[in-house]
Every structure is written in structure tokens, then in C-alpha cells.
Amino acid sequence: MSPAGADALAVGFDAGVVAADLAVGAVDVGFARPRQAAVTLVTFAAVAVLVAAGAALAYRWYFRTEIPEGVTWLLGVSVVALYLNTTSLGSVAVGDNPALLAPESVFFNLVSLGVAAVTAPVGRYAGDRLAVDVFALSGAKQLDGELSGIVRAVGRFTAVTLPSVDEIRDMDTYDPVSADKKAELAETTLLFPRKLSETELRERLIARLKDEYGVGYVDVDLGPDGTVEYFAVGSRAAGLGPTLAPGSAAVAVAADPPNNATVGDTVQLWRDDPEPERVATGELRGVAGDAVTVALDESDAERLTDEGGYRLVTLPAEPQADREFASLLRNADETMASVTVAAGSELDGSTVGEVGAVVAAVRPAGGSVEPIPPRAYVFGAGDLVYLVGRPGAIRRFETAAAVGGAGDTDDGGADPDGTQRS
């Protein structure tokens, strides 16, 4: 070997020894050298904070929600554990035998992991707040975090923050929303253009809650600055039950429906054994192979049996106005309610034209029902008023119809005495 090659080999060997010494030093750092231990622990804390903050920011950007606390804790501890394991394996690979299991080394490693576990939540909070503010200023449409005061002041939007779970009410007219859905809505911040009027802001908020969160119905009152003053939600009625008239039932039977039979047709159920006999007449609600669902009177439903099958005969019939109205009402934002006007209430002595809901009919105390009363009709004590309108308008009507009512209220939407909803 030439002298130059020997010198290069010697230099390489010396460099390997130096690297091994550094690796061993990294592993052997302990509290015997307080200054070096403090610097190392501060470095570990800073790395854990940076990793947790980066993960929180990326998670907020991709999922539009806050990262779980356990994830950032695991990332902060993992990065420190990875460094300690890497340096230990490096020292073993070069042939050294550091005192990895010495009590002072084990204690220092445990303290390092503990520092990472404690500081990782700090990075999670800082990264998430930074992400919320940055995305808000960049024009994000939806956020689930609290904006800082500076961002609220310079933002070009109106931030609407929904109330907590305990303040989200149920709409008495509709089926209640699940607890999980309320938890998903609670304290969510939605962003809207600043130039929207109060009415436009309310309509945009309701539309987004229905489209993005799958809420069927929303009743909300907003202040001029977008503050939520009243918030209630309801789910759309599903299934056949809400569409059945009183005294009727829906029954599934084995039958052979005509090819041209469709949902809503009036059909007759016939039995062939022992001889042709008409059993009942009802309305076809669903077809699945040889099984059909028919809505019919309860008395006719009791005559049906599960022995044998039936033949269905479709009858010509005009569309039923009540079914069409019920179908339209289920898909609309309006609902129906009946309210009794109390003596001495705000509505006692007022006219139909002064209320915000559509008055479909009025039944005076001791009188007959008057459909679609004129705008000049004066409400009296004991009048039973049938309304069609949005939940907010009906809620205000109920409050005004009660004794001591004064317009809108924040009593949770509880019905006053004499109020019935459909």
C-alpha cells in the first residue's frame, strides 16, 4: 500500500472513532453533567413541540378539524425515542459497548421521554391555533376551531360559532337529532362573507348545516354581528309511520303486483283459495320482489294472514290531496302547528294580517272551523289557530299567544299551555 493510501486509511479510521465517540456521548449523556443534560432535554422538548405543531397544522388543513391529542402525544414521544434508539444502535454498530442499561442512562432516557410527552400538547395547541388563523385569513369556508381576536378583527368574513351541546335545543315539531350529531355541531365556527345581511346570513347558515352536516331542520336566531341567540335542530321523519293517517296501518304481504303498479296506487287485495274473494283495499307503498307493502285501515289489516299469497288489482283513482300535501310539507322548511290564544295575551285582539305565519284556519271557542280567515279577522281568547310556517315564526306566535308573551323568547321553545303540534 502506498504512503498516501495508508494516510487516507488512518484518517478514515480516526473519523470513525470520532463518530463513535459522538454517538456514545449522545447515549451516555446523564445528569452527571447537568449543563449538557439540560441542553439535551431542552432540545428534545423543542423537537417534540415542532413535530406536534406540524402534525396539528397538517391535520387541520386536510381534515378541517382538530387533531386528536393522543396522536400528537405519540408523535412527540416517538421522535425522541427514535433519536435515542438510533444513536444507541450507531454506537453498537461501530463496535462499542455503551452502558445502555446503566441506571443513570435508563433514568435519563425516561426523563427525556417524559419531557416530550409533556411538551407535545403545547405544540398541538400552537399548531392548531396557527392553522385556524391562517386558513381563516386565506378564505377557508369551514372551521371547527376558535379564531383569535386579531384574525376576527382583520378578517373579511363573519364568523358564526354554534353554541355548546347543552345549548342546542330540539325542535318539538320534528324528531330529535342524535347526541353524536349535536356533539359534531357544538362550538363549530362557520365563516361567511361579511357583506351578507342578517336574513341572508341566516339562510346561508341553515343551508350549510343541512348540506354539510345532514341536519333536516334548523331554527336559529342571529344577532347583527352573527351571534347565535337561539339554536334548535330536528331530523327529517323517516319511514312510513309519519305518513300514515290515524286509524291506518302498513302491512307487508306476499303478493303478485301488476307490472304497471307504482307507489301511491290504490289497490285491492284478492285471495283465490278456496274461491276468489276481495279481502281489503289500500294504497301501495312499496314493492320488493314478491313482497309488497300496503297501507290500509286497521280493521282491514286484521283480516290479513300470512298463509298463502294475494293478488293485487290496481284501481284508477285521482291523486289524493292529503297525501300530496303531506309529502310536500315533509320536504319543505315549513311545518304545521295549532296554538290556542290565551286571554290577555299579545295576540288577543290582534288580526291575522299582523302575524308572521300563515293562518290556515281558526276555530273560535264554541264555534266551527273557519278555513283561511281574512286578514282582518281579529283573534279572540280561546281561538284555536292552525298555522303553517317556519319553526321560528311559529315559535314567536306561540310566545305571543301565551299570557305574558312578548315576541321572541329564549325559553328553549317549550310549548305554552294549549299548544299542539302536528
HELIX and SHEET records of a PDB file:
HELIX    1   1 PRO A    3  ASP A   28  1                                  26    
HELIX    2   2 PRO A   34  PHE A   63  1                                  30    
HELIX    3   3 GLU A   69  ALA A   93  1                                  25    
HELIX    4   4 PRO A  103  LEU A  137  1                                  35    
HELIX    5   5 GLY A  149  VAL A  154  1                                   6    
HELIX    6   6 VAL A  165  GLU A  167  5                                   3    
HELIX    7   7 ALA A  179  LEU A  185  1                                   7    
HELIX    8   8 GLU A  198  TYR A  213  1                                  16    
HELIX    9   9 GLY A  241  THR A  243  5                                   3    
HELIX   10  10 GLU A  298  ALA A  301  1                                   4    
HELIX   11  11 ALA A  321  ASN A  331  1                                  11    
HELIX   12  12 VAL A  352  GLU A  354  5                                   3    
HELIX   13  13 PRO A  391  ALA A  401  1                                  11    
SHEET    1   A 3 GLN A 142  LEU A 143  0                                        
SHEET    2   A 3 THR A 189  PRO A 193 -1                                        
SHEET    3   A 3 PHE A 157  THR A 161 -1                                        
SHEET    1   B 3 ARG A 169  ASP A 170  0                                        
SHEET    2   B 3 VAL A 228  GLY A 234  1                                        
SHEET    3   B 3 TYR A 217  LEU A 222 -1                                        
SHEET    1   C 6 SER A 248  ASP A 256  0                                        
SHEET    2   C 6 ALA A 291  ASP A 297 -1                                        
SHEET    3   C 6 GLU A 277  ALA A 288 -1                                        
SHEET    4   C 6 THR A 266  ARG A 271 -1                                        
SHEET    5   C 6 TYR A 310  LEU A 315 -1                                        
SHEET    6   C 6 SER A 248  ASP A 256  1                                        
SHEET    1   D 5 GLU A 370  PRO A 371  0                                        
SHEET    2   D 5 VAL A 358  ARG A 363 -1                                        
SHEET    3   D 5 LEU A 384  GLY A 389 -1                                        
SHEET    4   D 5 THR A 335  THR A 340 -1                                        
SHEET    5   D 5 GLN A 420  ARG A 421 -1                                        
END                                                                             
